[in-house]
Amino acid sequence: PVWLFKSDVANAYRLLPMHPLWQLKQVVRIDGDCRIDRCCCFGSRGSPDLWCTFMSLVLWIAIHIDGIDNMLAYMDDNFSEDSNPDLVRYEPYQAFFPSKQVRLLRLWDALGIPHKQPKQVFGRSLTIIGFHVDSDAMTIALPDDARLDLVHSIREFVLDAPARKRPLRRWQRLLGWINWGLNVQPLLRPALASSYEKMRGKQHPARPLYLNKAVITDLLWVADMFEKYGGVHILRSRAWKPHEAELEVLCDACLTGLGFWSPARQEGFMAALPVSPDAVEDTIFWYESLCVLAALQWAAALHHCPRRLAIYTDNLNTVQIFDSFRASAPYNSILRAASATLIASGIDLRVWHIPGSENVVADALSRGMLPVAHSYTPSLRVLPFRPPQLKSGAAEK
């Protein structure tokens, strides 16, 4: 069992004194008298940056001087985990807390940082920066009310925009909110690329930006995915090796076709090339990526869907976009389709590189050279398949 804990600083911004020259800008009139506000105030655009700078220093001291490892912070909330099952008494509160939390509170006392007992909480499950974290179930969940608020706000931003325009500050607020939700649905990240492209280079908060078709399609897709699949992220090991895969698939593409096969199942698949989007410059890269998507969708449709899936390709660009889940517009549609499949199936996907000299069977299938494929794998069963049809940010099987 692991303890989760969260400690909150009292008064936050108000702890920071401001430079005397800046205090002149913080004159407050009370009952006809002018008074100087000498501390950092709430509502100022620069206050979050000032506080985070200060809190970063406190965290550095906690980690590197006091040895309190894995400490994290979001504004005035400090949180972490503690694998030590024993609780330690904190005398000022005459209460017991996880040992790391007690060490943090004692550091705050030494630095003169105030705190109050009701804001120092711990447990096996805890709400941290709006997410419900459960160390026993190993899940991070977005509460339903917060998730539905996000869905509603996305749709309102898109569908109720006057003349299909919104000021830059509204774009920034919405994308910041969606990025917060990506903590539980990280695979939705590719759908934000069109919005960031629209905002690139823009600096004036009031400037209206036009919502084009790509942005509307992507944002509505994000809302639909949050609504359909909820907001629960299951924590599991992200590091595993090729031999730990439950299923391996090898892919290849050429200028005449696509092909992939499963050595364990002795099944191979081949297809003619579909038409590539007009915006695609490197067509072989797009077809290699499309073949990986086809292999993923085939694996997800199996009766016994693999929990860990390894797909091999001899195209390094394809490996890179599936590793980073970032790509330019025409390739991003492939990543969106892959995201939907991975979320629906729960597959943990890895796309790894294989030298072309070791990918001969998939290469032969992509070229329609069945005798060559059978010369390497005589028992291989070969079937045709329909490449994914990408449109409106989704893929049809």
N, C-alpha and C positions, 0 to 999 in steps of 0.2 A: 504493500500500500504506500501511496505517496500523498503527502500533505500539499495542498495548494494554499497559498496565502496572499493577501493583498493588504498593503498599508497605505494610508492616505495622509498626506501632509495637511495640517490645518492652515487655513488662510491663504495658502499658495502664493499668488502674485503679490499679495500685500506684504510679504516678507522682504521684498526687494526694495531697497531705497533707490531713489532716482537721483541723477546728477542735479545739483542746485540750479543750473541753467535750464534744465528740462522741467524742473518743478514750477517754473514761471508759466509754463503752458498748462499747468494743472490747477488753476485757480477755480475754486468752487464757491458759489455764493449761497450762504445759509442764513436765513432770517435777516437779509440785508447786509450781512457782513461777508467780506471776501476772505476765504481761508485757503491756505496752500496745502494741496495733497502731496505729501512728500514721498509716497510709495508708488510702486507699480500698480496700475489700476486695471480693473476688468473692463473690457470693451475696447481697449486700445489695440490697434492692428499689430503693434510690435511686442505686446506683452507676452504672447505665446513663445516667440523666439527667445526673449530674455529669460523666461522661466525655464525653457528646455535647455538653454545653455548652462544655467545654474544647476539644474537637476542632473545634467550629464556629468558635471564635475563631481557631484555627490555620488553618483553611481560609479564613477571611476575610482573614487576613494573606497567605496564599499567593496568593489571587486578586486582591486589591485593592492590596497593597503590592508583592509580587514579580511580579505579572502572569502567574501560572501559571493560565491560563484552563481552564474546564470541569473543575475538580477536584471529585470526589465522594468521599463517605466513608460507610462503614457500620461503626459502632463504631471498631475500631482499624485497619480496612482502608481505605486511600486508593487511589483508582483513577481512571484517565482514559485518554485516547487522545493520540497524538502523530503528526501527519502529516509531521513532519520525518523523512526516511529515515535521516539520519546519526545514529550513536551517539556519545555523549560519554563520555570517561573520568572515572570517579569515583575519585579517588586513594585514599581510605581503604580501599576494597575492591580497588583495582587491577583494576578491571573496567569494561566499557563498558555503558552504559544509554541509553535514550532521553533526549533533552535535558531534557524536562519532568520526568522522574523524577529526574534528577540535581539539577535546581534545587530540587525538593521535599526531597530528602535533605539538601542544603546548608542549606535553611531549618531543617529539624529539628536539624541540628548547631548552628546559631546559637541556637536556642531551648533547646538541651540535651535534646532528646527522643531517647532511645536507640532504636536499631534494629539488626537483624542481617542479614547478607548473604543467608542462605537464604530470608528472607521478602520479598526485593526481586526480583520476577519481572517478565518482560515477554515478548511474543511477538505473532505474528499472531492466534493463538487462545489464550484464557486462561480459566481458571475464576475467576469473580468472584462473590462472595457466593453461591456454590452454583450459578451458571449458567455454562454453557460458551458463551463469546462468541467468535465467529469473524468477524474483520474482513474476511477474503477472501470468505467465503460470505455475509456480512451476515446472520448468524443468531444468535439467542440460544436456547439449548436447555436444557431441564431434564433432567438425567441420568435414565435409565430407573429406576434404583433409587430415586432421590428421588421421582420421579413415582408409582411404584407404592406407595411408603410413604405418600404423601399420599392416594392412592385408598383404601388399606386403612384408614387412620385415619379418613377421612370415613365409610366404611361401618360401622366399628366404633362410632363415636360415635353413629350413627343407629340401627343395628339391635340393638346390645347394650346400649342404655341401660336401666338398671333402672327399671321403671314409666314408661318413656319420659321420663325426666328426667335432666338433667345439671347439675352446679353451674356457676355463672356463669364461674368461672375456666377450666373446660374449654371453654366456648363461646368465650371470648376467645382461648385458645391455638389452637383449631382455625381460627377465622376469621383470626387472624394468619398462620397457616401457609398457608391458602388465598390470602390476599392476596399472600403472597410468590410463589405459583404464578401469580397473575394477571399477573406480569411477562411470561410467555410465552403466556398465554391471556387477554388483557385483556377479550375479548368475553364472558367468563363472569361479569362483574361484576354484571349484573342479578339473578342467582340468589342473591346474598347479601342482598338487600333484606329478605326475610322474616326472616332471622336477626337482622339489626340492629334490625328493628322489635321483635322479641321481647326483645332485650337493652336497649332504650331505657329510660333512667331507673333501671335496676338498678345497685346499687353494692356489694352484699355478695358477695364472691367465693364463699362457700360456699352461697349461696342456690340451690336447685335450680330450674331452669326447664324447663317442659314443652315437649317437641318436638311441635308440632302438625303437621297434615297438610301445610301449605304448606312448612314448614321441611324436613320429611323429603323431600318431593318435590324441592325445589330442591337440597338437598345431594346427594342421590343422583344427580340429573341432572349436577351438577358432577363427581362422581366418574366417571360414565359418559363424560362428554366428555373428561376427562383420560385415561381409559383408552383410548378409541377413537381420539382424534386426536393423542395424544402431547403433547410439550411443546416444540415448535419454533416460534419466532416469527421470521418473515422481516422484516428491517428494510428499509423502503422509505419513500420520501418520503410524508409525511402531508399535505403541502400541494400541492394541485393545483386548477386553475380549471375552471369549467364546460366550456370549449371543449376541455379535455383528456380529457373522459369518452369512453369507447368506446361507451357506449350511454346514451341519455336516455329516461326514461319520465315521463309526466305523469299524476298521479292526482287523483281527486276522489271525494267521497262526499256523498250527500244523505240525506234521511230515507226514501227509497224504494229506493236502490240504490248500488252501487259501480261505478266505471269507471276504466280506465287505458288509455293507448295509447302506442305507440312511433312517433315521427315518422320515424325512419330506416327502420323496417321496414314502416311503413304498416299496422300491426296494432293493432286496438283490442279491448278486452275489457269485458264488462259482467256484472253479477250482482245478484241480489236480496239484500236485507239479511239476514244471519243474525241469530239472537237474541243480544242483548248480555248480558253477565253482570249479575246482579242488583245487584252493588256499583257498577256504572258510573253516575255521576251525569250526566256530559256525554256523551251517546251519540254525538253527531256527531263529537266528538274521538276517541272509541274507533273509530268506523267509518273516519275518515280515516286513523288509524294502521294499522288492519287492511288498508286498501287499499294502503298503502305496503308492508306485509309481503307482500301478494299479488303486487305488482309485483316485489318482490325475489325471491320464490320462482319466479316465471315466468322472470325473467332467468337465475337460477341453473340452470334446467332446459334452457336453450338449448344447441344442439349446440356453438356457439362461445360459451362463457360469457365475458362481459365482465370484464376485469380491473378496470376503473374504471367504476362505475355511478353515474349521477346520477339521482335521483328528485326530481321537483318536486311540491309540494303547496301549496295556498293556505291551509292551516291552520298557523298559527305554533306552536301547542302541539305539533303533530306534529313539526315541524322541531326544536323544542327537545328533545324526549325522545330523538330519534334522534341528535342532536348530543351530548347529555350521557350517553346510555344510562342514564338514571335516570328512574324513574317510580313512581307508587303501585301498589298491588297489582294491580288489574284490568288496568292498562295494561302492567304489568311482564311479564305472560305473553306479550304481543306482542314485547317486546324479547328475551325468552328464545328465542322461536322464530326471531327474526331472527338472534340470535347463532349458533344451531345452523346456520342456512343459510349465514351468512358464513364460519364456520369450515370447513364442509364444502366450500364452493365456492372459497374464497380471494378472493372479491370484495372490493374496496375501495369501500365505499358512502359516498355523500354525499347527504343529503336537504336540499334547498334550497327556499326559499320562492318562489312565483310569484304575482303578483297575480291575483285572480279573473277580471279582465277579459281576461287572457292565457291562461286555462285553460278556454276555452270548449268545446273538443272533449271533454276528460275530463268536464266538467260535463254535457254533453249525453249522454254514454254512461252516466253514473251515473243519469240521469233516464229512460233508455230512449228518448231522442229521437234516433233514428237519422237522420231527414232533416236535422236541425240539424247533427249531426256530419258528415254527407256534404256539406253545403253549404260547410263549411270545408275538408274534405279528401275530395274526391270518390272517390279511389282507396282509401280506408280499408276494410280487411277487418275485419269485426266478428264476434267469437266470444263465446259465453258462457264463464264460468269459475266454478269452485267456490271460494268464499272459504275461507281457512285455517280449519280446525277446531281450536280451541285447547282442549287438555285435558292435564292432568298435566304442565304446564310445557313442552309441546312442541306443534308444529304438524304437522298432517297435510296433505299437499297434495291 
